Amino acid sequence: MLARHGRLCTRLMAGWFDRQAIPQAKERGSAGTIRVGVISQFFRKHSVWNAIVKGWFQRLDRERFELLAFNLGIGEDHETQFAKSRASHFEQGVRGLRQWVDAISEQRPDVLIYPEIGMDPSTLKLASLRLAPVQVTTWGQPETSGLPTMDYYLSAEDLEPAEAQENYTERLVKLPHLGCCYQPSQVVATKPDLAGLRIDAESPLLLCPGAPFKYMPQHDRVLVEIARRLGACRFIFFTHWNPSLSEKLRRRLEAVFARNRLDFDDFVTFIPWQNGPEFCGWLRRAAVFLDTIGFSGYNTALLAVECGLPIVTREGRFLRGRLASGILKRMGLSDLVAQTEEDYVALAVRLVQDPGYRREVSERMETSRPVLFDDVAVIRALEDFLVSAASRS
């Protein structure tokens, strides 16, 4: 379906491009650095920037590569300033599609990378055009783009199954390990106000921090079964910045609990969206982190690791369902990766009911977590890929 959608997008955008009568971009000379353009609306504190893009700007060899940043977003913070300081060229502002095409073409990138395709229309429209000899996307949106204009998809060895190429229209490139050069957050946690939220301090807390759209109805029974086996416990959800999405999820879960003769209000609390220190406070206070089944978390899972909070996940068939399991396997914690929903429930229950096991898992996480951070091998492999891809264009 994504391939069909991608063909439709490129056909529509090709028609638009032809009507614009855009002059053909001049070819670059052969000498000099490789010009790598990055097109995103997230040159700011955001999961796509934190997990994927920031490491490129920190570690790519600037004597061999020029980073050209095209910021489609309007938000700006200290991460935006950092990106500006590392880019050879930084372009941002409210612009029309034709203006962006002209700005990108003028810089004559050798390679264009789209960290995500699908979160906003402008990125999708630009990605549906051929604006550089080599065009690449990656897992800020953990699906194939389906676009014939995308040549490569950057993923990671620890995040993909053996037959992964079948899931992509692009040529799959698996970077080493988790495919990211990620820095620890070093956020100082603040203590959550359980009393103010009317949460029993004696009840074990199970964090469910995924965005509402990541919770698929077919997996709702997992929460019901955990609640049935534990009795007293509290699932903590975080109200999305679009509260209507969280309200839909809340109503659906309420109905599921009612059908199973459990009082939803005895087990589930939706709390306001938390900032970094507040969220880390919940991670340090909780007993278990319940990863979303089928559409896993990455940044949230890494924060849980930093806070020593045991994670329960189930490894999915596709990249989108293998992010947290990749992290755990990289750390040698495969025993926290469930193969079935029944295993998922049993593992969550054990971690809550067995403090000794939970403490052992936290200690193992603390010992092994350095392998997750500042993985320069990923950057060296990315550099090799960029050189090879640019030479073949």
N, C-alpha and C positions, 0 to 999 in steps of 0.2 A: 504493500500500500504506500509506503514512503517513497519507493522508487517511482510509482505512478504519479504521486504528488510532486516529486522532484522534476519529473519530465514536464509536467504541466507548468510549474513555476518557471523553468528555464525557457519554455516556449513563449510564455507571456512576456517575460522580461526581454527576450531576444527581439520581439516585436516592438517593445518600448524603445530599446536601444537603437534599432534601425530608424525609428522615427525621429530620434534626437540628432542624427547626423553628426555624431561625435567624431572628431578627427582621430585617426589612428595614432596611438602613442609611439613616440620615437623609441627605438631600441637602444639599450645601454651598451656602452663599450665593454670589452671583455675584462679589462683590468679593474682592480679595486675590490672592496668588500662586497659581501652578499647582502642585498637590501631586503630585509624581512619586515613586511607590513603586518600589523596586528589590528584587526577590526573588531571593535567590541563597544558596548555601552557600559561596560563594567570596569573602567579604570578607576576603581574606588573600592572601599571595603565591601566585599561581596564574596560569596562562596566561589564563583568562577575565578575571580582575581586571586583570592587567598590560596586556593588549591592548585591552580594551574599556571596562571599568567605571571604572577609575581616572581616566581623562581626564574623565569626566562629573563626578566628585566634585571634581576640580581646577578645572574651567573653567566649569561651568554658572553662569549669573548668579544668585546667591542672593537678589538683590532681586526677581527675577521667578519663581524656581522654588524650591520647598522639596523637598529630597531626603529621602525616608522610606526607611530601610534596614531590610529584614527578613532577618536573617542566619540561615539555616537550619542553618549549620554550627557545629561546636563548636571548631574550631581558631582560634587567635588569635595575631596577631603585630603588628609595627609598622604594617603596612598596615591591619589592623583598627582600630587606634587612630586612624590618619589618617581612615578612613571615619567613625568616630564624631565626629571633630572637625569634619567637613564636613556631617554630616547634621542636619537639623532634628529628626529622630526616629530612634533606632537601637534595634532590638529584636533580641534574640538569646537563645538558650538551648534546652535540650531540651524540646520541646513536642509535644503531639499535634496531629493535623490540625485538629480543632475549635478548639483554642486558637489556632492560627495564623490560621484564618479569622476568628475573633473579633478578634484583634489587628490584622489588616489592615483589616477592615471598620470598626473603631473610628476609624482614622486617615482614613477617607474620601478615598482617593487619587483624583485626577482621571484619572491615567494610571498604569498598572502596567507595568513593564518586567521581563521575564524574560530575563536575559543568555544563559541557555542552558536548554533543556528537553530532558531525556533522560539527564542524568548521574546523577540520583538520583530515587527514587520520590516523595519529598515534593514536589519542584518540579513534577513531572508532574501530581500530583493537584491541587495548587493551581491550576496553569495550566489545568486542565480545567474550572475553575469560572469564573463571571463575578463577579469581585470589584471591578471598577472599570468606569466607562463606556467607557474606552479601554484595550485590552490589547495589548501589543507584545512581540515576542521578537526576538532577534538571533542572531549567528552564533558564540556560544560553543559551540554545537552547530550545525555548518554544514549544516543540513538544514531544510526546512520542518517545522514542528511537526505539521502536519496537523490541528490542533485548531480547530474552529469558533469557539472562545472567543478565539482570537488574531486581532486585527484587522489588524495590520501586522507586517511583517518588515523590520528595519533591516539593510541591507547597504551596499554601496559601489560607486561607479561603476567603479573599477578592478578590481573582483573579479567582476563579472558579465558574462555574454555578452549580446548584444542581445535575445535572446528569453527572458531570465531569468524573467519573470513566470510563464511556463508551469510553472516548477519549484516554485511556492509556492501553498499554499491561502490564505495571507495576502496582503494587498495589499503589494506590494514597494515599499520606499522606499530609493532609492540615495543615500546621503550622498556628499559630494564625496570624490574621491581614494580613499584606502584606508578611509575611514569611521571612523578612529580618531585620537584626539589622544594620541599615544604619546610617552613620555619615554625618552631613552637610558638604558640600564641602568647605565653607568659602573662596571661590575664590574672589579676589578683581577684580571687572570688570574694563575693559578699554573701553573708548568711541570709538564707531565705526566711521570710516572715510567715511561718506555718500558721501561727495563731491568727494573724490578720486575715488569712485565707480560709480559716476554719478547717484546717487539716490536722488530724490527730498526729502528734509527734511520735506516738508509739507505733503507728501503722507503717509497714514497709512501703517505700515509694518506688514505683516502677515508672521510669521516664519514657514517654512516647513523644519525641521531639520532631517527628517528621512533618513536613507540610501536608495539609489535609488531602491534597490530591494524590499523595503517595499511599494512602490507606485504601486498599481494594476491598470491596464488600465480601469477597469470598474468603478473606482472612479474618473477618470480625470474630469468628467463633474461637480463635486463638485466645483473645482477651477474655472471653466468657469462660473458657476452660481454665485459664490461669486463675481467674477470680474464684471459680468453683473449688479448685484444689487448695488455694491458699486461705480462703475465708477472708479474714481481715487483711486488706491491702488497699493501696490507692494508686490508680493510674493517673499520671500527670500529663495532660496535653497542654500545648501552648497556642493561644488564640492567634491565628494568622493575621497579618496586616490587612488582609481582606477578610473581615470577620464573617461575612456571609458563607465563605467556604468552611470555616470551623463550625458554624452553626449547622450546616448541612450534615457534617460528619457527626456532630453531637446528637442530632435528631436520629440519625441512622443507628448509632451505637445504642442510644436509649431504647429504640425499638427492639434491637437484638437482645439486649439484656432482659427486657420485659418478656420476650418470647421464651426465654430460658428461665423465667421466674426468679430473676435476680434484680434487686433494686439498683438501678444505674447510679443514683446519688450516693449509695453506700460505697461505690468503688471508683468512680471517675470524677475528676475535677479538671476543668479548663481554666487555666490561669492566663493573665495578660502576657503578651510577648515580652521577653526579657532582653536586656542589653547584655553585653559580654560578661561583665563581672557577676551579674545576677544569675545568668544561665550557668556559669561555672559553679556558682554556689549551689544550685540544684544538682549539678553533676556530682559534687562532693558529698551532698547530703543523701542522695538516693541509694538504693540497694542494687538496682539493675537498670541498664539501658536496653530498651526493647527496640531493635532496629526494625524499620518498615520492611515487610516481606514483599519482594518483587521489585521494589524501587528503593534501593538502599540509600543510606546517608554516608557522606564522606567527611566533610568538615566537622559535622556534629560527632561522628565516631572518633575522629582524631582528638577532639576536645575531651571526649569521655576518657580516652586513653591517657591524656595528659593529667586528668583528674583521678586516675586510678579506678574508674568505675567499670565494672564488668559489663561486657556487651553480649547480648544474645542476638544472633542473626541466622538467617537461613540463606544458603547460597542459591542464587537464581540461575536461570538458563542464559540470560543475557547480561551484558555489561552493567546495565542499570540496577540489576539485582545482586551484584557481586562486589560492591565497593567496600562495605564493612568487612565482608569475609576475606577480601584481599588484604586488608590491613591486619586482620587477626592472623591469617596464615603467614604473612610476612614476619610477624612477631613470634611465630611458633606456637600460636594458640588455636590450633585447628579444632581443639575440643569444644570451643565456643561456637563453632559453625554447625548448625543443625542441618540435617539432610531432609527431614520431614517436619511437618507442622507438629506432629506428636513429640518429636525430639525437641523442638523449640519450646513447647510448653513444659516438658519435663526439666529442661535445663534452666528455664526461668524460675521454676518452682524450687529446684535444688539450690540455686544461688541465693534465694531469699531465705530458705529454711535452714541452710547449712552455713553458719557464719565462718567456720573454719575453712571451708572450700572457697567461699567468697574472698576471704583474706588471702588465701594462697593465690587465687587468680589475680588479685590486685598487685601482689608482690611480683608475680611473673610479668605483669604488664609493665611495672616500673623498671624491672631489670632489662627488658627487651625493647622498650620503646625507642631508644636512640636510633635504631635502624630505620625508623620512619622519617627522620628529619635530615635536612640538608644533604640529600642524596645527589652528590655531584655527578655520579655515574650517569644519571638520567640526562643531565645537561650535555655531557660529552657525547652521548649517543644521539641526542637531538642535533647537536652541531654536525656530527657525521652525516646524519640524514639530510640536513639542509644543504650541505655541500654536494652530496650525491644527487639529490633531487634537482638542485639548480643546474648542475652540470649536464643533466639529461634533457633539460627543457629546450 
